[in-house]
């Protein structure tokens, strides 16, 4: 479950219920970046695990780096680096093309 009010606070697309994995996919496909602190703030427990699942189960390749970020809860810069994830334009197009091909086979 994601916290709708917190999603609005950090300017992510509206959470309309459902699976957190599908919400993460939609965030990334819309061009947003998300980091570990933001994910935890909106109710997504372990971003690392979700990204591993997206890579293995959904064949969603993503870009990532480790960086210091602003913690949305405290408004302070983190002391340690955290995972920041996004999709490049090429990765988004590849995923959409693969999904279209899968839908045609059905």
N, C-alpha and C positions, 0 to 999 in steps of 0.2 A: 504494500500500500504506500502510495506517495502522498505527501502532504500538499494539497492544492494551493494553500496560501503561501507556503514556502516556495513552491514552484514559481508563483507569480513574483515573489520578492526578488528572486535571482534572474528574472526575465527569461525563463525557459518556456517552451510551448505548453499550452494547457494540458494537464493530465486528465484524461477522460475515463479513468478507471481501467481495469484489466491488468494484464501481465506486465511486470516491470521490465522484462526483457524486451517486449514489443515497444514499450515506451522509450527505452534506451535507443533502440533501432530508429524510431521516429525522430528523436532528438538529433542523432548523428546524421540521418538522411536530410534533415532540414538545414544542415550546415553549422550546427552549434558544437562548441567544445564543452566537455564536462570533466571535472576533476574529482578526486576522491572525496574532498571535503564537501563539494556541492552535492555529490551523490548521497553521501551520508546525511546531509542537511535535509534533503527532500524525502528521505526514507529508503533509499537504496543502500543496503548494508555494505556489500563488499564489491566495489567496482571491478577489482582484479578478476574475481570469479565470474562476474557477468561477461566481461570482455573475453575471457577464455572460452566461455560457452558460446558466445557469438561467433568466435573464430572457428570453433570446432563444429557446432551444430548448424549454424546458418551460413558458414563459409564467408563471413563478413570480415574482410581484411581492414584493418584500421591503422591510423598513425597514432603514435603516442610518444610522450617524453616525460621526464621527471623534472618538476619545477617547483619553486616556492610560489604559493598562491595566497590570495586573501581568503581567510576563513569566513564564510558567510554568517556564522553564529557570533563570532567575536569582532569581526571587521579588521582583524590584525593579520599581518603577513605571517605565514607559517614558518616555524624554525627549520623544519625538515622539508625535503622535496617530496612531492606526491605525484601520483599518476595523473596525467592530463591526456585525454583521448579525443580524437576527432577523425573525420573522414575527409580525404582530399577529394577534389572534383572527380578525378579518375576513379577513385575507389567507389564513390557514390554511383557513377555511371555503370561501372562493372557490376555492382550489386543489382541495380535496377534491370540491366540487360539480362543477367542470370535469372532473376525472378520472372521476367517476361517469358523467357525461354521455358522455364519450368511450368508456367501457367498454360502455355500453348500445348505442352505434352499431355496435359490432363484431359 
